[in-house]
Amino acid sequence: MNATRPIHARRYSRGAILFHWTIAACVLVNLWIGLVGGSMAAHKAIGVTVLVLTLGRIGWRIGHAPPPLPAGVPAWERMIAKATHLLFYALLLIVPLSGWAMVSGTTRRPLEWFGLFPIPYLPIPPAVAGLGHEVHEVVGFAMAGLVALHVAAALRHHLILRDGVLSRMLPGARSVR
């Protein structure tokens, strides 16, 4: 990596950091509600929020390249990091869309965003809603596993490798390299 490169160029942009941590908090809360229990109305509203924020994050990412990984990161690890991020984007779209499909064909209870406004149901038949339920469950567990892997990798970079990878996404942190 070029040593003269400004430190802020080695970090994610403020927008990317805000999207990351907001989506992460929503995903963790929804995983908790989905696995342990809680308000399904909140679960649905948070899921819609994740979907909208993910679309915004993808738009942001198109216009803002991520900082490069440190020069010492091996090619296999770079490939896994890229694949993991692409899988995250896919799951961040598939999980809420499958949940929306699930409720669209099976129930007509109000679907609202935190009681502020209604969310229209998708025009799908009950059979597709049933598939949505199965997909939502499977990809929800996949999301939980991917979150655990992501956190483990971030902690590995921070605590073992000490290469500054995690600090690139921490609000207010400075890059170490």
C-alpha positions in Angstrom: 0.0 0.0 0.0 1.2 3.5 -0.8 2.5 5.0 2.5 1.6 8.5 1.3 -2.0 7.7 0.8 -4.2 9.7 3.2 -5.4 7.8 6.2 -9.0 8.5 5.4 -8.6 6.9 2.0 -7.7 3.7 3.7 -11.0 3.7 5.6 -14.6 3.2 4.5 -16.5 6.4 3.8 -18.8 7.7 6.5 -21.8 6.7 4.5 -20.6 3.2 4.1 -19.9 3.0 7.9 -23.3 4.4 8.7 -25.0 1.9 6.3 -22.9 -1.0 7.7 -23.6 -0.5 11.4 -27.3 0.5 10.9 -27.9 -2.6 8.8 -25.9 -4.8 11.2 -27.9 -3.6 14.2 -31.2 -4.3 12.3 -30.0 -7.7 11.2 -28.9 -8.7 14.8 -32.2 -7.5 16.3 -34.2 -9.4 13.6 -32.1 -12.6 14.0 -32.9 -12.4 17.7 -36.6 -11.9 17.2 -36.7 -14.6 14.5 -34.8 -17.2 16.6 -35.8 -16.3 20.2 -39.1 -14.5 19.8 -40.5 -11.0 20.0 -42.8 -8.7 18.1 -43.5 -10.0 14.6 -44.8 -6.5 13.7 -41.4 -5.1 14.6 -39.6 -8.0 12.9 -41.5 -7.2 9.6 -40.9 -3.5 9.9 -37.2 -4.0 10.6 -37.0 -6.4 7.7 -38.4 -3.8 5.3 -35.9 -1.3 6.8 -33.1 -3.7 6.0 -34.3 -4.1 2.4 -34.5 -0.3 1.9 -31.1 0.3 3.6 -29.5 -2.5 1.5 -30.7 -0.9 -1.7 -29.3 2.4 -0.5 -26.1 0.7 0.5 -25.7 -0.9 -2.9 -26.3 2.5 -4.6 -23.7 4.0 -2.3 -21.2 1.2 -3.0 -21.6 1.8 -6.7 -20.3 5.3 -6.3 -17.8 4.8 -3.5 -15.1 2.1 -3.9 -14.1 0.4 -0.7 -10.6 0.9 0.6 -8.1 -1.7 -0.5 -7.1 -4.5 1.9 -3.6 -4.3 3.4 -0.9 -5.5 1.0 -0.1 -8.5 3.2 -3.6 -10.1 2.9 -3.1 -13.3 0.8 -5.0 -13.7 -2.5 -7.2 -16.6 -1.1 -8.3 -14.4 1.8 -9.1 -11.5 -0.6 -11.2 -13.9 -2.6 -13.1 -15.2 0.4 -13.7 -11.6 1.6 -15.1 -10.6 -1.7 -17.3 -13.7 -1.9 -18.5 -13.1 1.7 -19.5 -9.5 0.9 -21.3 -10.5 -2.2 -23.2 -13.2 -0.3 -24.1 -10.7 2.4 -25.6 -8.4 -0.2 -27.5 -11.3 -1.7 -28.8 -12.4 1.7 -29.7 -8.8 2.7 -32.0 -8.8 -0.3 -33.3 -12.4 -0.2 -34.1 -12.6 3.5 -36.5 -9.6 3.6 -37.9 -10.3 0.2 -38.7 -13.9 1.1 -40.3 -12.7 4.3 -42.4 -10.2 2.4 -43.5 -12.9 0.0 -44.3 -15.2 2.9 -46.7 -12.7 4.5 -48.2 -11.5 1.2 -49.8 -14.8 0.3 -50.8 -16.1 3.6 -52.3 -13.3 5.7 -54.1 -10.1 5.4 -53.3 -8.7 8.8 -52.0 -5.1 8.4 -48.4 -4.9 7.2 -47.1 -1.6 8.4 -43.8 0.2 8.9 -43.8 0.8 12.7 -47.4 1.8 12.5 -46.6 4.9 10.4 -47.8 3.7 7.0 -49.0 0.6 5.3 -46.7 -1.6 3.2 -48.4 -3.2 0.2 -48.5 -6.9 -0.1 -46.8 -8.6 -3.1 -49.3 -9.9 -5.7 -48.4 -13.6 -5.3 -50.3 -16.8 -4.9 -50.3 -18.8 -1.7 -48.0 -21.4 -3.2 -45.3 -18.8 -3.7 -45.9 -17.5 -0.2 -45.2 -21.1 1.1 -42.0 -21.1 -0.8 -41.2 -17.7 0.6 -41.6 -19.2 4.1 -39.2 -22.0 3.4 -36.6 -19.7 1.8 -36.9 -17.2 4.6 -36.2 -19.8 7.2 -33.2 -21.3 5.4 -31.6 -18.0 4.4 -32.2 -16.7 7.8 -30.1 -19.4 9.3 -27.5 -18.8 6.6 -27.5 -15.1 7.5 -26.9 -16.1 11.2 -23.9 -18.3 10.2 -22.5 -15.6 7.9 -22.8 -13.0 10.6 -20.9 -15.3 13.0 -18.2 -15.9 10.3 -17.9 -12.1 9.6 -17.5 -11.2 13.3 -14.9 -14.0 13.8 -12.9 -12.8 10.7 -13.1 -9.1 11.9 -11.9 -10.2 15.4 -9.1 -12.3 13.9 -7.9 -9.3 11.9 -8.1 -7.0 14.9 -6.8 -9.2 17.8 -4.5 -11.7 16.0 -3.3 -10.1 12.8 -3.5 -6.5 14.0 -3.6 -5.4 10.4 -6.1 -2.5 10.8 -8.8 -4.2 8.7 -11.5 -3.8 11.4 -10.6 -0.2 12.2 -11.5 0.7 8.6 -15.1 0.2 9.5 -15.2 1.3 13.1 -16.8 4.8 13.6 -14.2 7.2 14.8 -11.3 4.7 14.6 -8.0 5.5 12.9 -6.4 3.1 10.5 -3.2 1.5 11.9 -1.5 1.1 8.5 
